[in-house]
């Protein structure tokens, strides 16, 4: 009797265990098999892959996105959600009809913040604050937004700054979310960058960047951004129209954040060379950029009062104020992005100096700025 | 057999007492909100609670958001944990099995009873939430209900989305019910079975929040519990709702199978 029962028990458990094993195997193996299914070799050179990615801004698509930043930046008042954006996981939903007609929703478990890109403005609806903010025009400089970290936008920004000294190499093609993607690796050609390498996978059919992985010199993924559920084709036009909720607080602005505001008012004529780096962008107002390729430094002049507030916020967040020749500075850094807040002894000259570069590069730029403060900008 | 179990469920005072207690918290919250007119800041507090002042039609969703994290799973785990172990602990299981019914049928009847209880609880919270919301928090009668994306919801939109939400939340409890039911076949202690189910719930809730568990996170039972919030986005992203329904189905198949394998050949001594 006992034998009959135990054999029946064994048979039943065998069915359950086998069924569970099949289920788990299917769930676990199917994604792996889909990603490793034979992918035909590409004939495109790394330069060609980069060119296709850079030309993909007009590819219309709908997708979900996820970006994961590993940058431990301090949360400084006035710099919005920068620390969260670059130091956490951001989930997005994207409807892209072109560079001047798109929508990116940043979603979390209980709310969302939706940004609509329109030909002459950008509108953001934030469910949390029930605010509808329209920013007219394109800011010369601004803080990063969630839509900047969406894989295609991040990849195009990264690849557009690659210089002739940086090295490109092909990566084995992969299947990403059911699409064949050609990979390209970028390695900085000169010292000073905090980027060890950046890998970009580009959809073979459309040129759309599907995945970006930036690895810092300290090791580990500093930024990973990827698309999933990509559907190529124009999104429904109704989705791209900003909402008009009756109870929303509305505002119309010309600068979306602190950086954009101070960039509009920059009073200094910046020099053509700083810290051994040549200027690589316009020097008239706004943010000036120095360096080439992946070793680039942005210099944003700050009004004196703003500089004092920002430095106070930074020291409150744990950064240390250092007295140096010609002024003072506060270092804010992470494994990938470093920044210096610099203020001259005259209390009038102050700057944010930032880049994906080693601190020594920023120190050299800051030293030049403090040693030779730029003269006032001439009225146009 | 199913009819017997359902009659037992519906006639038992404990069923209605537990459902009443589930409905009580949202009512208390609504009273505080209506008296003080102080809602949580948007993005804080229970889901959608910030949007209910002057818009009571949205309160069923907020009410379910209030009970979903703790009270609803506790009620379901207790009900499922009690299903077999409760009968065993009172010495009734032997007498139940004396009747000319197979153990598999008894288990199926218990599962149906748990499903009905879960659906009853969710519907009750939604209905009480609606009545409480419209009565205490007001309903302007205008089309002022908005999605998380800021677009307007018509009453018809709100009605069908709330209906799907009720079904989605009800189904999201089924995996937990299956785990507790399986544990209920392992022990004669209903409390141990319920606590085991809740331990699985807490473990899953903790693991879901960790980036380190990214490889298995999507398969955890609570991974998509908040996916019903997507019903209040525009356009509705169906992916997580579909994935959540499938994951729950997987847990039901596995743990109900395990419960069947164990219970069908188990020595019943009490």
Interface residues (C-beta under 8 A of the other chain):
Chain A: X5 X8 X9 X12 X13 X15 X16 X19 X20 X23 X27 X64 X68 X89 X93 X105 X107 X109 X110 X111 X112 X114 X125 X127 X128 X129 X130 X132 X229 X236 X239 X242 X243 X244 X245 X246 X247 X248
Chain B: X41 X42 X43 X47 X48 X144 X146 X148 X149 X150 X151 X152 X211 X219 X226 X229 X233 X235 X237 X239 X250 X253 X254 X257 X258 X260 X261 X262 X264 X265 X267
